[in-house]
């Protein structure tokens, strides 16, 4: 009896310890919902799909792969990957999988992976709120070999109301409105190795296909990864105020004069603000169809955030350098706007300074 009692105590201790080290699916969602929303704003990949894929691919944090690589989406090395990797048994023994230093990097790479490969292009013509079309589209494009992959994604999206986060990214739901989750049993889980800290914010719509007028849109706060990454298939880094331009140029092997040209900046010794610095010329069109102007955003801010040339942004929307579109107006990033946007009646500090410089 004593031995049985000891075993019982040990069993309870192990169970309690395991429980203390695990999180629920709801906790996984709460940890990563903000970065999923931000990635939808940046690239158009629905937040609902991103979260559901993260849950499925990692067993909501329990898989061996995610614990040793922070790879939340089962992305293999592929021929273009030059970063760290790990060996993992999947469809074949010892396959090469991408390794990330943080989960944030994994989420960003997942969005870029879908956005930049031709066989996923058709997904971005679908309604971003139509999670079923996206789920079956991923299977059609060959994302997963499991024949029930779409049904698995849809089940998680509907069980945990993940489409609500897509609606937040689209500006159709406020961030302070609660997301109601159905009370259903959850699958076994373990801790996520690299929690993401993302500042709460009002989100802005950048992936809508039809014009939606918004009058109160706050400027987004985005946590960019350290080191080089890509926006709109263009190499970029996020640099801090006071960083010498020469140091950036030398570190990333870019001619100093081109660094100013790529970023529509006048020559200076150091950065005046924290900002994105592109290491190659930005594109003439954006990755998203539209961008909704947030309060306080300038044309320059939008061009840098979307990875589009400033002159191209102005040309597509019939704007000049000294004009500032009103908050809530939609700027078109891929095709000419049907009409010029309404203008802000008050000049921004940036536009006034620009007039002085000219």
Secondary structure, 3 states (H helix, E strand, C coil): CHHHHHHHHHHHHHHHHHHHCCCCHHHHHHHHHHHHHHHHHHHCCCHHHHHHHHHHHHCCCCCHHHHHHCCCCCCECCCCCCCCEEEECCCCCCEEEECCCCHHHHHHHHHHHHHHCHHHHHHHHCCCCCHHHHHHHHHHCCCCCCCCHHHHHHHHHHHCCCHHHHHHHCCCCCCCCCCCCCCCCCCCCCCCCCCCCCCCCCCCCCCCCCCCCCCCCECCCCCCCCCCEEECCEEEEEECCCCEHHHHHHHCCCCHHHHHHHCCCCCCCECCCCEEEECCCCECCCCCCEEECCECCCHHHHHHHHCECHHHHHHHCCCCCCCCECCCCEEECCCCCCCCCCECCCCCHHHHHHHHHC
